[in-house]
Every structure is written in C-alpha cells, then in structure tokens.
Amino acid sequence: QVQLVESGGGLVQAGGSLRLSCAASGMLLRINDMGWFRQAPGKERELVAIITSGGTTNYADSVKGRFTISRDNAKNTVYLQMNNLKPEDTAVYYCLMDVTSTTRRTYWGQGTQVTVSS
C-alpha cells in the first residue's frame, strides 16, 4: 500500500507565498507522473500542475508564471511553490501520484487547505 501525506497549506494574504509538499511512503517501485489539483467550494476539481518522471512540467493557465512544481525522486516528494497568491487561489489542494508497485495506479493525498485573503 502507498500513502501520500501533504503539508504546507494555510492562510496567507494576497501577494504572499506558500510551499506545499507531498511525500509518498510504502511499497513502491517507481513514481511516474506527479501533480497537484485543487477544488474550490462549489467547483469541480481542476488540474493545477503536473510533472513527469522526466521533469517535463505543465501548468493551468491561471497559475502560469506564479506557481512552480518540482520533485525530489530520492525523497518520493513533489512540491508546489506558490507565489503572488490571489484570493481566487483559495481551495483545497490535492497531490496525485501515478505509482508503480505490485500494480500501477493513481494515489491521492488527503488535501490541504489554502486560503488567500484580500
């Protein structure tokens, strides 16, 4: 079994920064894609950023130039550096990992709240 544990959410003023982390543990052989999604109240979950095993990144248009996704393969961890935060970034942020262990499947983190005040 594989577990993802997120950290780093909180309350910040507009223009501020936060760094989210998501670490995987358990029986895993390889982590393929890693990513971050978010879900605001009353809205569907949406992709924020994704990073492949080769380091290729892709971002939602709404966060380009403000957010940076990165990964540390030695620590089985993905990060999301969020700068110049806006009130519309307020949401629960979920990490996602495509993991190969005895099988290949997708795992989700428990979610961490990010609140940006104006």
Helices and strands as residue ranges (DSSP letters): E 2-7, E 10-13, E 18-26, E 30-39, E 46-51, E 57-59, E 67-72, G 73-75, E 77-82, G 87-89, E 91-100, E 104-108, E 112-117
